[in-house]
Amino acid sequence: MRGLFPENATKHMTTGNGQSTAAQPAAPQPAAAQATTIKPTDLRGILQYVPRFQGQIFVIAIDGSIVADENFGNLLVDIAVLRSLGIKVVLVHGIGHQLKELSVLRGIPISNTDGTGITDPATLDLAIRASSRVSHLILEGLTGSSLKAVITNAVRAVPVGIIKGVDQQLTGRVDRIDKELITALIERQVVPLISPVAFGPDGKSLRVNSDLLAAEMAEALHATKIIYLAPNQGLEIDGGVTHEISVDALRSLLTEHPDQIAESSRSKAQYAIKAIETGTPRVHIVDGRVFDGLLNEIFSNEGVGSLVYGNDYQQIRKATRRDARLLYNLTRNAVKREELIHRTQQAIEKNIDQFFLFEVDEAIIACVTLWFYPDQPETAEVGSLYVLPFYHNRGIGKKMVEFACLQAKERGAKRIIALSTQSFGFFSNVCGFEESTKDILPEARLKLYEDNGRNARVLVKNIS
């Protein structure tokens, strides 16, 4: 599923039988005609995700051009759906599109459009007017969807100051966010609406970039994700849309090859990196012009936009002796179904150094073992792979195997073996293993294989 868990780094999702599916980029279509993965009315498609999102905070950043798009009304209905499902929403909006229009309409040149350059007094005056108009349009739409909402003064800013010898005048940077105010509004079922005009220590207005503002808001509120609703299909790299990318890869690209990132995507790329570095697990960039795009990004495996994700393996850790009882309880149902070989709690404790665990909110929901052959140091074995059924279809099993392979490679192994009676399709189709014969097993391991009588299939993968 796209978005909730840092471990689910890609759009490749394991199905119940261990196979995976991957999202394919769709051909561009008009927003109103574009096909959807699910329908907003398909409650069965949506409700399966509700327990994973309820009570969490999403920061939704709406580009000014999206507010002016014909799909804007549909987006507000989608936001009402999120609220009805118990998802806490904070809205941040931009004004670049409206600021340009006002500049042309009034014949007043503007010094900067997006709040990242110089903001002179005339530009700030137009920005305040544009912001008021956009905020009012959003309030109108939310009211029409029976949602309570307020425009807040929760963002305190200070002037950016002088950059490379140039005074940025009335451009601001976020100094403080009144988290208590925002949280109180959310708890009272009110949607906070954050404009890109903040207030300085003297109460005067300062222009702030809305992409940055969304990242700062997500950090302050410990949001689960940011969703940028943009006027393009996603994160555009090398002339195409990249549907998923790690924060490390994006950071490297932005530093070493910034020209490969489309100019229209650079701001969101920059602040996606900032958001993830400060604790937001997921950042989505979604085409706000696409009908049902927001819901499909959140409530479908594949999504429709771009996903920037953090450390793939931050929720995996090495097991300790105190985990033995939990591991025994975790896997005993799989043992009964003969998916895993029987191990007593004492046996697990004795071999605890072989186990790696996956945690969600400090609860163990998956495990895997990594075993090295003393007589064949270049070969390792991955085993005891198990994921709680509730967490199936999230790519966790694949990630556990990938992590084990990385650990084995770091310790000098050049190939890794897996033995499986019921999940061999997962290892071959999802994890890239190839079926082999028992003859590749070291002598001691071969004896154990023959003695247990499980007749497991033997699979192997080169990791050198």
N, C-alpha and C positions, 0 to 999 in steps of 0.2 A: 504494500500500500504506500502511496506517495505521502511522505511527510511527517508522520508522527514520531517515529523512532529513528535516532541517529544511526542505528545499526543497518537500517534498510537503505543502503546508499544508492541503489540503482533501481531502475524500473523493471528489472528482471525479477519476477516473482515466482516462487515455487508453488505449485499447485498441491492438492492433497496427495497426489501420487508421486510427488517429488519432482515432477517435470516443471520446466520454467517457460514463461512467456515473456516476450520483450515488446515494448511499444515501438511501433513504426511511425515515422513522421507522415502526417497526412498531407495531401495536396491542398494548397490554399483554396479556400472557398469563401464566398460572401458570408458575413457573420450570421445572417438569418437562416442561411441554407446549410450551414456546416453540420455534418452528422455528429451525433453525440454518442458517448459510450453508455451513459445511463440517462434516464429521464428524471427530472426533479420529482415526478409523481411516483417513481418506482421506489416505494418505501423499503422493499426488501433489499434493494441494492444499496440504499443509504444506511438503513438501521444496523447493518452488520458492522459498520464502523463507529457507530455512536458511542459505545462504551469506551473506545480508545480516545475519543476527543472530548467527551463531556467534562466541563469544568476547566478546560484549558483556554489559554488566551491566544487569539490570533490577531496580529496587527495587519490590517489590510490597508495598503497604500494605493490610492486611486490617482492616477495621472490626470492632470487637468484636461487633456484631450479626450479621456474616457468619459469624463463628466459631460462633455459636449457630444458624445457619440449616441447614436440611436439605440444602442444596446444598454445604455446606462440604467434605464428603468428596470430592465431584467436583472441587472446586477444587484440592485437594491432589494429586489424580491429574493434573490439568492442569499443575500446577507440576512434577510429575515428568516430564511430557512435555517441558516446556521444558528441563529439565536434561539429558534424554537427547539433546536436539538441540544440545547444546553451548552453551546460553545460561546465563550465570552469574546466579544469583538470590540476592537478599538480601530477607529477609522482615521487615517491620515490622508489629506488630499493635497495635490499640487495645483498650481495656477499658471504654469508656463503658457499654455494655450490661450487662456483668457487674457493674460498680461500682454501678449502680442496683439490680440484683437483690440484691446483698449488703446494700445499705443498707436495703432493705425487709425482707429476711430477718432481719437482726439488729436492726432498729429503731434504726439509727444514722444520724442526718441527715448528709448530705455537703455540703461547702461548694462543690464544683464537680465537674462530671462529666467534662469533656473535657481538663482540664489547662491551660486558658487563663485561669482565674480563681484565686481563693484556694484553696490546698490546706492545710487545717488538719491537725493530727496524726491525728485520727480518720479523716479522708478518706484520708490517705496510707497508714495501716494497711490500710484496706480495698482501696486501690489495689494494694498489694503482694500481698495475697492474691488479688485478681482477676487480676493479671498472672501470678502463678505458675500459676494454674489454666488461663488461656488458653494460656500458653506450653507447658504440659504437653499440652493437647489437640492443639496443632499438632505437637508432637514425636511424639505417638502416631500421628497421621495420616501424617506424613512417614516414620516407621518402617514403617508398613504399606505404603508405596509404595517401600520399600527405599532410602530416601534417608538419608544421614548428615546430622545437624543438631546445632547446639549453641546454647544460650542464652549470650550474651556479656555482658561488662561493658565493652564497647568504647566506650560513650558516657559522656563526662565532662560534668557539668553544673554550673552555679553558680546560686544563687538569683536569681530575677528581681528581687527586692528590693521597693522601694516604688514603686508606680505611682499617680500622681495622689493622693498622700497616703495610699494604702492599702497596707499590708504584704501581699504575696502569700504570705508564710510559706514553705511547702515546695514551692511551684511553681518549677520550674527552667527554664533555657534552655540549649541545647547550647553548651558551651564548646570541646570538642575531641572528635574521633572518632579512635579508634586505627585508622587506615587500614591499617597494617601487619598488625595482627591479622586484620582482616576479609579483606584480600587473601590472607593466608596460608591462611585457612580455605577461601576460594573455590578457590584453586589446588590444594587437597587434596581437592576434590570434596565439601566440606562446606557445607551451607546455613547461613549465619549467621542467627540469629533474634534480632531486636532488640525489646525490650519498652519500653513508655513509662515505665518507672521507671529513671532514670539514677542516676549516683553523683557526689556532690560531691567536692571536694578532700580532705575529711576521711573519705571513704568512706561517708558517710550518704546515704540515698536521697532523691531529688527526683522529683516528678511532672512529666512532659514531655508536651506534646501530640503525639500520634502522627502527625498530618498534617505538622506542622513537622519532626518527627524524620525522616520519609521524605525531605523536601526537603533537610535537612542531610546525610543519608546519601548521597543522589544527588550532591550537590555534592562531597563528600569523595572519592567513588569514581569521579567522572566518568562516571556512569551514562548510558546512552543514553536511558532513559525511566523515569518513575515510573508505576505503574499503581495507582490507588486503587480498591480493591474496596469499593463502598459499598452501602447498602441502598436505593438509588433508581436510576432508569434512566440517570442521567447528570447533567450540569450543568443544573439547572433554572432557567430564566430566563423571566420573564414568563408563568409558568404552564405552560410547555412545556419539553421537553428540547432544548437546543442541542447539535447533534452536532459542531460544530466552531467554534472561535473563536480569533482571534489573541490573543496576550498583550497587545498594545496595546489592542485593543477591550475585553478583559476588565478590564484595569487601569482604563480610562476608566469603564467601567460600575460597577466596585466603588467608585470614588472619587466619581462624580457621581450615580449612581442605585443605591445599594446595595440599596434595597428591591426592585428588580426581580429580584435574585438570591434564590432561596429560602433561608431560614435554614439548611436542612439542607445547602446547597451552598456556603455562604460560606467556611467554613474551608478546604475543598479548593480553592476558587477563589483565596483569598488565598495559599495555599502553592504552588499551581501557578504563580502569577506569580513568587513568590520563586525557585522551582526553575529556571524558564526564565531569569530574570535572572542566575542564578549558573551557567548553563552547561548545564542539562539541556534537550536539544532538544524533547522531547515529554513531555506529561503526559496520561494517559488517566484518565477517571473511568468506571468500568464497574459495572454492576449485578452484584454478587457472588451474587445469588440465582438468576441465569439459568444453566441448564445449558449448558455449552460456551461461556459468555459470554467468558471470558478468552481462550480459543484463537481464537474468532472475531474478537475485537478485534485480536489480533496477526496472525493468519494469513489475513485476508481484506481485500479492497480497501476495503469499506465500513465495517467495524467495526460494533459494536453499542452503543457508549457515546458519550462525549463526548471530543473531542480539543482540547487547548489547545496551540498551537504558537507558535514564536518568529518571528523575522524571516524573511519569505518569501524574501528575496533575498540572504541573507547568504553564500551560496555562489556568487554570480555576481560576476564581476569583469571589468574591461576588459582586453583582451589587450595584450601587449607584444611587441616585435620578437622576443624569444627564444622566443615561443610559435608562431612561423610554421611551423617544421618539424612540431611536434606537431599543429597544425591541419591541415596538409597530409595527414599520416598518418591523422588522425582521419576526414577526409571522403573519402578517395580511393575507398573502396568504394562510397559513395553516388554518387560521380561515375561510377563504372563502371556502376552501375544506372540512370544518367541521372536520379537523383533531384535531384542538384545540378549546376549548371553547372561546367565544368572551370576550375580556377584553378591556376596553377603556384605553387610555393612562393614564388617571387620576387613574383608578383602578390599573394599573401596578405600577404607582408611589406610590400609597398608600400602596401597598404590596411589595415594592421593596426589602425588607429584605428577602423575600422568594426566590429570584432569584439568580442563579449562571450563569456565562457567560463563554464561551470559546472564546478566542481571537487568531487570527492569524495575525501577523504584526499589532497589535493594532486595528484590525477590529473584531467586534463581529460576529461570524459565527454559534453559537449554544447557547442554553439556556436550563435550567431546573429549576423547583421550588421544594422546600422542605418545607412541611407544617406539623406542629405538632398539634395534637389534645389536647386542654387544659384539657379535661376530661379523656384523655387516654394518659398519657405522655410516655408510652412504645410503642406507635404506631405513625408512621409518614407516610406522603403521598408524593410520588414523582409525579410531573405532569409538564405540559407545556413543554414537551421535544420536541425540534425542532432543526434540523440541516439544514443549507442551502443546497439545492440540489447539488451544485457544490462540496461540501465536503462529500457527501455520500460515502460509501464503504471504509471508513478510520478508522472505529472503534470509531468515536467520540461520537456517541450516547451511545454506551455501556459504554464508559469511563465516560460520564456525569452521568449516572445512578449509576455506581459503586462509583463515588465520592459522590453522594447524600447519598448512603447507608453508606459510611464511616462517613460522617458528622452526620447522624442520630444515628449511633451506638455510636459515641463519646459523643452525648448528652443524651445517656441512652436509646434510643429506642431499642426494641427487634424484632420488625417486621416493614416492610414497605409495604405500599399499593400503587397500581397504578391503575388508571381508564383509559381505552382506548377503542376507537371505531374502530380504523383502524390499530393500531400498537400492538395489543395484542400478535400477533405472535412473535414480536421482544422481548417483555418483557418475554414471556415464553420460547422461543427457545434460545435466546441470553443471557438474563440477569438472568435466573434461577427463575423466578416467577412462581407461580402455580395459576390456576384459582380458584376462590372462589365464594361466593355469596354476595349480597349486605348486608346481615345480619351482616357481620363483621364490617360494618361502624358504627361509633358512631352516636347517634341519630341526632345531628345537621347536620352532614355530610350526613346522609341518606336523610334528608329532602331536602338538596340542590341537591342531586343526582336525587331524584324523581321529583323535580320542574323543572329541566332543560330539561327533556324529551329526553336526548341523549341516554339513555339505554346502557351506556358504560359497557364493561365487567370489572369485579372486579378481580384483581390479587393481590397476597400477597407473600411476601418472608420473611423468618426468618433471622435475621441478628445478633442474640445474639451469 
